Amino acid sequence: MVHGKLEVLLICAKGLEDTDFLNNMDPYVIITCRSQEQKSSVAKGAGSEPEWNETFVFSVSDDSPQLIVKIMDSDALTDDDFVGEATIPLEPVLQEGSLPPEVHRVVKDEKYCGEIKLALTFTPVETCRPDDEDGTHSSWN
């Protein structure tokens, strides 16, 4: 079983559907990995092309199949608006260790509504002894 630390570098978004009619929207992101949830800062007045450049850290295991990145628009007087979300499978980063900045489709009601760019890095936590010099686990043989 794989256990470790997942670092998510939230870079930017573009082409988002602006949910505010009078002003530019104030987007922020909620990143969810299983029961862990973290929230980015609000990109005040950034409209449909926000930039964050923020890093978030999650504890993951191979039973954490995906990351959900939900983009919201912060509103002062009413409830925040849902802009869209991206679902990112974690299996590639668990196998590779790191994935360079990559663009993911943002959807709302199954329709494309922009893109979000992020990078992922996975650092495994050792759960067994390191190999002996000859490459075997002598205590297991």
Secondary structure as GFF3:
##gff-version 3
##sequence-region A 1 141
A	DSSP	beta_strand	3	14	.	.	.	ID=ss1
A	DSSP	beta_strand	27	33	.	.	.	ID=ss2
A	DSSP	beta_strand	36	39	.	.	.	ID=ss3
A	DSSP	beta_strand	51	61	.	.	.	ID=ss4
A	DSSP	beta_strand	66	73	.	.	.	ID=ss5
A	DSSP	beta_strand	81	89	.	.	.	ID=ss6
A	DSSP	alpha_helix	91	96	.	.	.	ID=ss7
A	DSSP	beta_strand	98	108	.	.	.	ID=ss8
A	DSSP	beta_strand	111	124	.	.	.	ID=ss9
A	DSSP	three_ten_helix	138	140	.	.	.	ID=ss10
###
